[in-house]
């Protein structure tokens, strides 16, 4: 159990109940008691903690009702009660917050949020990893009993001023036994960003008042007993993901954004729900006579316009024939369309359509899956001619935005034209109403992370190979930053995104994917990268620059040298004055030293260069970091 800097935390399989006297600790900012075996009711007295910002009680055995007194916590921004045995109605009093909050601690602060992958072991929306003045290094004791393959990493920031009602930005009450309706007062929570009420017994309609959740990004109301139609007023929200599946909803799905971007599984198992992306709605019994009148009008229109349409059709066919003839003269034939879907693969002999890749992977069977990351799962696809590709099948949440979007296609065409010996070749993409995927060059040895994690393979990646990998990654990033117009910022450099071929040479993968899937980098919940590789300045301004890639490269270089992620050493390495001694301490002990002293001396010399370059890359101040061109030149000396 830990009490530190206004934080009360424990995940030591605690039993018993929360003592009411905990409410006497009026300076508490953060209570984290998730993943224990606590029972009893949640003390109503916790509502007296005026400085409480985060209350995490998920994955316990709490029962009884949710105390409405928690609405008295004026500074509460994060309430996580998922996976308990809470019952009764959601108290409207929970949403009576005035919005007056401890500005010295909360306003304008950054947090990191990871979204769970939705598996049976990963209940709730996700987890907060960092908030306010609490450093990431202080979060080691916020352990998780059931680590998940996180779907996505977000950076968020609280408002500089909480002028509207309610300060809460996160509310997760999922996986309980809550009943009754959704309180209309919930719609007054202006700053709420993530809402999860899924997997309960909530009844009644979806309140029109939820249209007041102007900052909502994720909304999960699935697996309840909600009825009625989806309020059209919710179309004004900027939701990135909404799950309304497994309810009793009926009527037509709103055809405007954001609902027209969500896949079918977000609306499935609602017997009365219809419209895109579900099957179309049937005509009612009163529409028969109207249908006859419309048919009569249509016949008149056809009599007048059919000759005109026919003439235009002949002209159009002639134009299409001309365009097709011109297209066959081109060296590259990138696009094949089937049933309104697009499959575009550049610089490949023959047209490869969506169905061909599906056949090669047996409809993306798990036995062909060779990796899973934040953006999607990667499958090996061997075609009949023997050529092998890597298909990155995008997660449904990631794929819904770019599908059939011209901006996405334009970005892909830019990325497919990149030519560098240390960058994975992107051949193209397939956009389909069932799934979307990117088509990559296949790398036989997988990721650098997997190689370093495997004792046998780690020895094969010997001293010289590791140095060549570091150099290759530096050259690839320098090309992206300085030789591409406009420059391409990777945004997610990590050892998982450095792939190895059969010769154990390193290649940069997933370049530009963050920009493809989230072109609006001004969004407050933009994809940030992989935890442990994220540049520290993103905690304050969330502006991604080339120097963010430089920092991530420095971490990757240190991990390659040492054989494991530097972890807590990052902060000490930043200020170390004995770099030579530190290098000897972090070298991978699994690698045997050369017996030839002159060879050993030369290896230590070049490793000292690489080590010092890596240290310069992880400087806290981005202005002090070198450019990737400087790094590439330094490593080539």
C-alpha positions in Angstrom: 0.0 0.0 0.0 1.3 3.4 -0.9 0.5 7.0 0.2 2.6 9.5 -1.7 2.2 13.0 -3.0 -1.5 13.0 -2.3 -1.9 9.5 -3.8 -3.4 6.5 -2.0 -2.7 3.3 -3.9 -2.6 -0.4 -3.5 -2.9 -3.5 -5.7 -1.7 -6.1 -3.2 -4.9 -8.3 -3.3 -6.5 -6.3 -0.5 -9.6 -7.7 1.1 -12.2 -6.1 3.4 -13.8 -2.8 2.9 -12.8 0.8 2.5 -12.7 2.5 5.9 -14.9 5.6 6.2 -12.1 7.4 8.0 -10.2 7.6 4.7 -12.4 10.6 4.1 -10.4 12.4 6.8 -7.4 12.5 4.4 -8.6 15.8 2.8 -5.4 16.3 0.8 -5.9 13.2 -1.3 -5.8 13.8 -5.0 -5.7 10.3 -6.3 -7.2 7.0 -4.9 -6.2 3.9 -6.8 -7.5 0.6 -5.3 -8.3 -1.2 -8.6 -7.6 -5.0 -9.0 -8.2 -6.1 -5.4 -10.8 -8.1 -3.6 -12.5 -5.3 -1.7 -16.1 -5.7 -0.7 -18.9 -3.7 0.9 -20.3 -0.4 -0.2 -18.4 2.6 -1.5 -18.3 5.1 1.4 -20.5 8.1 0.8 -18.1 10.1 2.9 -15.6 10.1 0.0 -17.7 12.9 -1.4 -16.2 15.2 1.2 -12.7 15.0 -0.4 -12.8 18.3 -2.2 -9.3 17.8 -3.7 -9.9 14.3 -5.0 -9.2 14.2 -8.8 -9.0 10.5 -9.6 -11.0 7.7 -8.0 -10.2 4.2 -9.3 -12.0 1.3 -7.7 -12.4 -1.0 -10.7 -12.2 -4.8 -10.7 -13.2 -5.4 -7.1 -16.3 -6.9 -5.4 -18.0 -3.7 -4.3 -21.8 -3.9 -4.0 -24.7 -1.7 -3.1 -25.5 1.6 -4.8 -23.2 4.3 -6.3 -23.2 7.1 -3.7 -24.6 10.2 -5.2 -22.4 12.1 -2.7 -19.4 11.6 -5.1 -21.0 14.4 -7.1 -19.8 16.7 -4.2 -16.2 16.1 -5.2 -15.7 19.4 -7.0 -12.3 18.4 -8.4 -13.2 14.9 -9.6 -12.1 14.3 -13.2 -11.7 10.5 -13.3 -14.2 8.0 -11.9 -13.6 4.3 -12.6 -15.9 1.8 -10.9 -16.0 -0.9 -13.6 -16.2 -4.6 -13.0 -17.9 -4.7 -9.6 -21.3 -5.8 -8.3 -22.8 -2.3 -8.0 -26.6 -2.2 -8.3 -29.5 0.3 -8.4 -29.8 3.3 -10.5 -27.1 5.7 -11.6 -27.7 8.6 -9.2 -28.4 12.0 -10.9 -26.6 13.7 -8.0 -23.4 12.3 -9.4 -23.6 14.9 -12.1 -24.2 18.0 -10.0 -20.6 19.2 -10.1 -20.3 22.9 -10.2 -17.1 22.9 -12.3 -15.2 24.7 -9.6 -12.0 22.6 -9.3 -8.6 22.8 -7.8 -7.0 24.8 -10.6 -3.5 24.6 -9.1 -3.5 20.8 -9.7 -5.8 20.1 -12.5 -6.4 22.8 -15.1 -4.4 22.5 -18.3 -2.8 19.2 -17.2 -1.9 16.4 -19.5 -2.8 12.7 -19.1 -2.0 9.5 -20.9 -4.9 7.1 -21.6 -4.7 3.6 -23.0 -7.8 2.0 -24.5 -8.4 -1.7 -23.8 -8.7 -4.2 -26.6 -12.1 -5.4 -25.5 -11.1 -9.0 -24.7 -12.7 -10.9 -21.9 -9.7 -10.1 -19.6 -9.8 -6.4 -20.3 -13.0 -4.9 -18.8 -13.6 -1.2 -18.8 -12.7 1.5 -21.2 -9.0 1.6 -20.4 -6.6 3.0 -17.9 -4.9 6.3 -17.0 -1.2 6.1 -16.7 -0.1 9.7 -15.9 -1.8 12.8 -14.7 -0.9 16.3 -13.6 2.3 16.6 -11.7 2.7 12.9 -11.1 5.8 11.7 -13.1 5.7 8.5 -15.1 8.5 7.1 -13.0 6.3 7.4 -9.9 3.7 5.1 -11.5 5.7 1.9 -11.2 3.5 0.9 -8.2 0.3 1.4 -10.2 0.5 -2.2 -11.4 -2.1 -4.1 -13.3 -3.1 -7.7 -12.6 -4.3 -8.3 -16.1 -2.2 -6.4 -18.6 -4.0 -6.0 -22.0 -2.9 -5.7 -25.5 -3.9 -2.0 -25.6 -5.7 -0.9 -28.7 -4.6 2.7 -28.7 -2.7 5.3 -26.8 -4.1 8.7 -26.3 -2.8 12.0 -25.0 -5.4 14.2 -23.4 -5.4 17.5 -21.7 -7.8 19.1 -19.2 -9.3 22.4 -20.0 -7.3 25.5 -18.9 -10.5 26.8 -17.4 -13.6 24.8 -16.2 -16.3 27.4 -16.9 -19.1 25.0 -17.8 -20.8 22.4 -15.5 -18.9 19.4 -14.3 -15.2 18.7 -14.3 -15.4 15.0 -15.1 -13.5 13.8 -18.2 -13.7 10.0 -17.7 -16.6 7.9 -16.4 -16.5 4.1 -16.5 -19.4 2.2 -14.7 -19.3 -0.8 -17.0 -19.6 -4.5 -16.0 -21.9 -3.9 -13.0 -25.6 -4.6 -12.3 -26.9 -1.1 -12.7 -30.6 -0.7 -13.5 -33.0 2.1 -14.4 -32.5 4.7 -17.1 -29.6 7.0 -18.1 -30.0 10.2 -16.1 -30.6 13.2 -18.3 -28.3 15.1 -16.0 -25.4 13.2 -17.5 -25.7 15.4 -20.6 -24.6 18.4 -18.6 -21.1 17.0 -18.2 -19.6 19.4 -20.7 -16.0 18.1 -20.4 -16.7 14.4 -20.4 -14.4 12.7 -22.9 -14.8 9.0 -22.3 -18.1 7.4 -21.2 -18.6 3.7 -20.6 -21.9 2.3 -19.3 -21.7 -1.0 -21.1 -22.6 -4.4 -19.7 -25.3 -3.5 -17.2 -29.1 -3.8 -17.1 -29.8 -0.1 -18.0 -33.3 0.4 -19.6 -35.2 3.2 -21.3 -34.3 5.4 -24.2 -31.0 7.2 -24.9 -31.6 10.7 -23.5 -31.6 13.5 -26.0 -29.7 15.5 -23.4 -26.5 13.4 -24.1 -26.1 15.8 -27.1 -24.6 18.2 -24.4 -21.5 16.0 -24.2 -19.6 18.3 -26.6 -16.2 16.8 -25.8 -17.1 13.2 -25.9 -14.7 11.0 -27.9 -15.6 7.5 -26.8 -19.1 6.3 -25.8 -20.0 2.7 -24.9 -23.6 1.9 -24.1 -23.5 -1.7 -25.3 -24.9 -4.8 -23.7 -27.8 -3.1 -21.9 -31.6 -3.1 -22.5 -31.9 0.4 -24.0 -34.9 0.9 -26.3 -36.3 3.6 -28.6 -34.4 5.2 -31.4 -30.9 6.8 -31.6 -31.4 10.5 -31.0 -30.5 12.5 -34.1 -29.3 15.2 -31.8 -26.2 13.0 -31.1 -25.1 13.6 -34.7 -23.6 16.9 -33.5 -21.0 15.1 -31.3 -17.4 14.5 -32.4 -17.3 10.9 -31.3 -14.4 8.8 -32.5 -16.0 5.6 -31.3 -19.5 4.7 -30.1 -20.8 1.2 -29.3 -24.6 0.8 -29.1 -24.7 -3.0 -29.8 -26.7 -5.6 -27.9 -29.6 -3.5 -26.9 -33.3 -3.2 -27.9 -32.9 -0.1 -30.0 -35.1 0.4 -33.1 -35.6 2.8 -36.0 -33.2 4.2 -38.5 -29.6 4.8 -37.7 -28.8 8.5 -38.3 -27.1 9.0 -41.7 -24.9 11.9 -40.7 -21.6 12.0 -38.9 -20.3 10.4 -36.7 -22.7 7.4 -37.1 -22.0 7.0 -40.8 -18.3 6.2 -40.0 -18.9 3.4 -37.5 -18.7 -0.3 -38.6 -21.8 -2.7 -38.3 -20.6 -4.3 -35.1 -21.2 -1.1 -33.3 -25.0 -1.5 -33.9 -25.4 -5.2 -34.1 -28.0 -7.3 -32.1 -30.6 -4.5 -32.0 -33.6 -6.3 -33.5 -35.4 -3.1 -34.6 -32.4 -1.1 -35.8 -31.9 -0.6 -39.5 -30.1 1.5 -42.0 -26.5 1.9 -43.0 -24.3 0.1 -42.0 -27.0 -2.4 -41.2 -29.5 -3.8 -43.7 -31.9 -1.1 -45.1 -35.2 -0.5 -43.5 -38.4 -2.1 -44.9 -41.3 0.0 -46.0 -44.3 0.2 -43.7 -47.8 -0.9 -44.5 -49.1 2.6 -45.2 -46.5 3.2 -47.9 -48.3 1.0 -50.5 -50.6 3.7 -52.0 -47.8 6.3 -51.8 -45.6 3.8 -53.7 -48.2 3.6 -56.6 -48.3 7.4 -56.9 -44.5 7.6 -56.9 -44.3 4.9 -59.6 -46.7 6.8 -61.8 -44.6 10.0 -61.4 -41.5 8.0 -62.2 -43.0 6.6 -65.4 -43.7 10.2 -66.6 -40.2 11.3 -65.7 -38.6 8.3 -67.6 -40.6 9.1 -70.7 -39.2 12.5 -70.8 -35.6 12.0 -69.6 -34.8 8.4 -70.9 -33.7 9.6 -74.4 -31.5 12.3 -72.8 -30.0 9.8 -70.3 -29.3 7.3 -73.1 -27.4 9.9 -75.1 -25.4 11.0 -72.2 -24.7 7.3 -71.4 -23.2 6.8 -74.9 -21.0 9.8 -74.4 -19.9 8.6 -71.0 -19.1 5.1 -72.3 -16.9 6.6 -75.0 -15.1 8.7 -72.5 -14.5 5.7 -70.2 -13.2 3.7 -73.1 -10.7 6.5 -73.9 -9.6 6.7 -70.2 -9.2 2.9 -70.0 -7.1 2.9 -73.1 -4.8 5.6 -71.8 -4.5 3.8 -68.4 -3.2 0.6 -70.0 -0.3 2.6 -71.5 1.0 3.3 -68.0 3.6 1.2 -66.3 1.8 1.0 -63.0 -1.8 -0.2 -62.7 -2.6 0.5 -59.1 -6.3 0.2 -58.7 -8.8 -2.6 -58.9 -12.4 -2.0 -57.9 -14.9 -4.7 -57.0 -18.3 -4.1 -55.7 -17.5 -0.5 -54.9 -14.4 -1.4 -52.9 -10.9 -0.4 -53.7 -7.7 -2.5 -53.7 -4.7 -0.6 -54.9 -1.3 -2.3 -55.0 1.6 -0.5 -56.7 4.6 -2.0 -58.7 3.4 -5.5 -58.7 3.0 -7.8 -61.7 -0.7 -8.4 -62.1 -3.8 -7.0 -60.4 -4.2 -8.2 -56.8 -7.7 -7.7 -55.5 -9.2 -8.0 -52.1 -10.4 -11.6 -52.6 -6.9 -12.8 -53.5 -5.5 -11.6 -50.2 -8.4 -13.1 -48.3 -7.8 -16.5 -50.0 -4.1 -16.3 -49.1 -4.9 -15.8 -45.4 -8.0 -18.0 -45.3 -10.1 -14.9 -44.4 -7.4 -13.6 -42.0 -7.3 -16.7 -39.9 -5.3 -16.3 -36.7 -2.7 -19.0 -37.8 -1.4 -16.4 -40.3 -1.2 -13.6 -37.7 2.4 -12.7 -37.0 2.0 -9.7 -34.8 -0.4 -7.2 -33.2 0.2 -3.5 -32.6 -1.6 -0.4 -31.7 -3.0 0.2 -35.3 -3.8 -3.4 -36.3 -2.8 -7.0 -36.7 -0.2 -8.2 -39.2 -0.8 -11.3 -41.4 1.6 -13.2 -43.6 0.0 -13.7 -47.1 1.8 -16.1 -49.5 0.3 -15.8 -53.0 0.2 -18.7 -55.6 3.2 -17.2 -57.4 5.3 -17.6 -54.3 5.5 -13.9 -53.4 4.9 -13.1 -49.8 3.4 -9.9 -48.4 2.7 -8.6 -44.9 -0.9 -7.3 -44.5 -1.6 -4.9 -41.7 -5.3 -5.3 -41.0 -6.5 -2.1 -39.4 -8.5 -2.3 -36.2 -12.1 -1.4 -36.9 -11.9 1.7 -34.8 -8.8 2.9 -36.7 -10.2 2.0 -40.1 -13.5 3.6 -39.9 -12.2 7.2 -40.5 -9.9 6.8 -43.5 -12.1 4.2 -45.5 -12.9 5.6 -48.9 -11.5 8.9 -48.0 -9.6 10.8 -50.7 -7.2 12.3 -48.2 -6.3 8.8 -47.1 -5.7 7.6 -50.6 -3.6 10.6 -51.4 -1.4 10.0 -48.4 -1.0 6.4 -49.3 0.2 7.3 -52.8 2.8 9.6 -51.3 4.1 6.9 -49.0 4.2 4.2 -51.7 6.7 6.5 -53.6 9.2 6.4 -50.8 12.4 4.7 -51.8 15.1 4.0 -49.2 17.0 0.8 -48.4 16.2 1.0 -44.7 12.4 1.7 -45.0 9.9 -1.1 -45.4 8.3 -0.9 -48.8 4.6 0.0 -48.7 3.0 -1.5 -51.8 -0.6 -0.2 -51.4 -3.9 -0.7 -49.6 -7.2 -2.3 -49.7 -10.4 -0.6 -48.5 -13.3 -2.9 -48.1 -16.6 -2.7 -46.2 -15.6 -5.8 -44.2 -12.0 -4.8 -43.3 -9.2 -2.5 -44.4 -5.5 -3.3 -44.7 -2.2 -2.1 -45.9 0.1 -4.2 -48.1 3.8 -4.2 -47.0 7.1 -5.9 -47.9 7.5 -9.0 -45.8 10.3 -9.3 -43.3 11.4 -12.8 -42.4 12.8 -12.2 -38.9 10.0 -10.1 -37.4 10.6 -7.1 -35.1 13.7 -6.0 -33.3 11.8 -6.2 -30.1 11.1 -9.9 -30.5 14.7 -10.5 -31.5 16.1 -8.9 -28.4 13.5 -10.6 -26.2 14.6 -14.1 -27.5 17.8 -15.2 -25.9 18.8 -17.4 -28.9 18.0 -14.8 -31.6 19.5 -12.0 -29.5 22.9 -13.7 -29.7 22.6 -13.9 -33.5 22.1 -10.2 -33.6 25.7 -9.7 -32.6 27.8 -6.5 -32.0 28.2 -5.5 -35.6 24.6 -6.4 -36.6 23.2 -4.2 -33.8 25.4 -1.3 -34.9 24.3 -1.7 -38.5 20.6 -1.8 -37.3 21.1 1.5 -35.4 22.8 3.1 -38.4 20.1 1.8 -40.8 17.3 3.2 -38.7 19.1 6.6 -38.4 19.6 6.7 -42.2 15.9 5.9 -42.8 14.6 8.6 -40.4 17.1 11.1 -41.8 15.6 10.4 -45.3 12.0 10.9 -44.0 12.9 14.1 -42.2 15.2 15.8 -44.6 14.8 14.3 -48.1 11.0 14.1 -48.3 8.8 17.0 -49.3 6.9 17.6 -47.1 9.0 16.0 -44.3 7.4 12.8 -42.8 7.4 12.4 -39.0 7.0 8.8 -38.0 5.4 9.5 -34.6 5.8 5.9 -33.3 9.4 4.8 -33.4 10.0 1.8 -31.2 11.7 -1.6 -31.4 8.3 -3.1 -32.4 8.4 -0.9 -35.5 11.9 -1.9 -36.5 11.7 -5.0 -38.6 14.5 -7.5 -39.6 15.0 -9.3 -42.8 16.6 -12.7 -43.3 20.1 -11.1 -43.0 19.1 -9.3 -39.7 19.2 -5.9 -41.3 17.0 -3.2 -39.8 14.1 -1.5 -41.6 11.7 1.2 -40.4 8.1 0.2 -40.5 4.7 1.9 -39.9 6.0 5.2 -41.2 3.3 7.8 -41.7 0.6 5.5 -40.4 -0.2 7.7 -37.5 -0.8 10.6 -39.9 -2.9 8.4 -42.2 -5.2 7.3 -39.4 -5.4 10.6 -37.6 -4.7 13.4 -40.0 -6.1 16.0 -37.5 -3.1 16.3 -35.3 -4.7 19.2 -33.4 -7.2 16.7 -31.8 -6.7 16.6 -28.0 -6.7 12.9 -28.1 -4.2 12.3 -30.9 -2.3 9.1 -31.2 1.0 9.7 -29.4 3.1 6.6 -29.9 4.3 3.8 -27.7 4.7 4.3 -24.0 8.4 4.3 -23.0 9.4 5.9 -26.3 7.3 9.1 -26.2 9.2 12.4 -26.1 8.6 14.2 -22.7 7.6 17.5 -24.3 4.4 15.8 -25.6 3.1 16.0 -22.0 2.9 19.7 -22.3 2.2 20.9 -25.9 1.2 17.7 -27.7 2.8 19.1 -30.9 4.6 16.3 -32.8 7.8 17.3 -34.5 10.9 15.6 -35.9 12.6 16.0 -32.5 10.0 13.6 -31.1 11.3 11.0 -33.5 14.8 11.8 -32.5 14.0 11.1 -28.8 12.3 7.8 -29.7 15.3 6.8 -31.9 17.6 7.5 -28.9 15.6 5.1 -26.8 15.6 2.5 -29.5 19.4 2.8 -29.9 20.0 2.4 -26.2 17.6 -0.7 -26.2 19.6 -2.2 -29.1 22.9 -1.6 -27.3 21.7 -3.0 -24.0 19.3 -5.7 -25.2 16.4 -4.4 -23.2 14.5 -1.2 -22.7 16.5 1.3 -20.6 13.4 2.0 -18.4 14.3 4.0 -15.4 17.8 4.5 -16.6 16.5 7.1 -19.1 16.4 9.8 -16.4 19.8 8.9 -14.9 21.4 8.6 -18.3 20.2 12.2 -19.0 22.4 13.5 -16.3 25.2 11.0 -16.1 28.7 12.5 -16.2 30.5 9.1 -16.5 29.2 8.0 -19.9 32.0 5.5 -20.4 31.3 3.7 -17.2 27.6 3.7 -17.9 28.1 2.2 -21.3 29.9 -0.8 -19.8 27.1 -1.2 -17.4 24.3 -1.3 -20.0 25.9 -3.5 -22.6 24.0 -6.7 -23.3 25.7 -9.4 -21.2 24.4 -12.2 -23.5 26.8 -11.2 -26.2 30.3 -12.8 -26.1 33.2 -10.4 -26.4 35.6 -10.9 -29.3 38.8 -12.7 -28.3 40.8 -10.5 -30.6 41.8 -7.4 -28.6 42.1 -5.0 -31.6 38.6 -6.0 -32.8 37.2 -5.6 -29.3 38.8 -2.1 -29.1 37.3 -1.1 -32.4 33.8 -2.3 -31.3 34.0 -0.4 -28.1 35.1 2.7 -30.0 32.1 2.7 -32.4 29.7 1.7 -29.6 30.9 4.7 -27.6 30.0 6.9 -30.6 26.6 5.3 -30.9 26.0 5.5 -27.1 26.9 9.2 -27.0 24.7 10.0 -30.0 21.8 8.1 -28.2 22.4 10.2 -25.1 22.2 13.4 -27.1 18.9 12.2 -28.6 17.2 11.7 -25.3 17.9 15.1 -23.9 14.8 16.5 -22.1 15.0 19.8 -24.0 14.2 19.1 -27.7 16.2 22.1 -28.8 19.3 20.3 -27.5 18.8 17.2 -29.5 20.5 16.7 -32.8 18.7 16.3 -36.1 18.4 12.9 -37.7 20.8 14.1 -40.4 23.4 15.0 -37.8 22.8 11.6 -36.2 23.2 9.8 -39.5 26.4 11.6 -40.3 27.9 11.1 -36.9 27.2 7.3 -37.0 28.8 7.1 -40.5 32.1 8.5 -39.3 
